[in-house]
Amino acid sequence: MRWILGVAILLAGCAKAPDVAHGRRIATFMGCISCHGERLDGHLFEENADFAIAYSANLSRIVPRRSDPELAATLRTGRRPDGSALWFMPTFAHRAIDDADLRDLLAWLRSVPPSGKDHPAIVRGPQFALALKAGFQDSASEAERLKGREPIETGPATERGRYLTRLACAECHGPDLHGPKDPRPGDAPDLAVAAAYGLPELTTLLRTGRARGHRLVGLMSEEAPKRLHALSDAEIADMHAYLEARAQRR
């Protein structure tokens, strides 16, 4: 018994400590910071009273009240511990986060000191009901509906790139990275277009938001400098390899 206890203590001591800096990078390219702010104190992001008045949550105050399992469950299911559903949270894109990255993300979230105040719950306007009838869903229901739509697998060698592309890109380009079924001007396209980029070009696009010819490309040019610049060179290389393999499978 003493031997077993000693081994357990030794293994616990050898467990890798959470990487807070890596957690912040994840929070950046997943969009946590762009939605909830540098201090995670949230802000008003929807102020069309006919549709809704909605704030992103003040995570700096919420995180200390929740356990790691509760936070993990909320991130992966789109539901609070009391079972109520979140709105506007891209759970379908974030639910794929693996345990190691989630541990680092939670460690960074816990490192941010509480600030600001709790924000009020969403206030629905008359157009909200119309949106629901048209198919708009809460985060949990949307994630459940889209569960079967995932980026195609292209083999073990590109699995890391598939995972990273899903975390960083699915919110805009869709759970399967095909873009919207009925695209309108300005919508995020099928990521098959990215396979035509060489690695240096893709790196420039993700870091600066500038496409070939130094072009601005809509929302991508806004979001890349805020979010995707946090991806490392190795991560971008993995994503590039996956996108090339994905294009060849189609």
Secondary structure, 3 states (H helix, E strand, C coil): CHHHHHHHHHHHHHCCCCCHHHHHHHHHHCCHHHHHCCCCCCCEEEEECCCEEEECCCHHHHHHHCCHHHHHHHHHHCECCCCCECCCCCHHHHCCCCHHHHHHHHHHHHHCCCCCCCCCCCEECHHHHHHHHCCCCCHHHHHHHCCCCCCCCCCHHHHHHHHHHHHHHHHHHCCCCCCCCCCCCCCCCCHHHHHHCCHHHHHHHHHHCEEHHHEECCHHHHHHHHCHHHCCHHHHHHHHHHHHHHHHHC
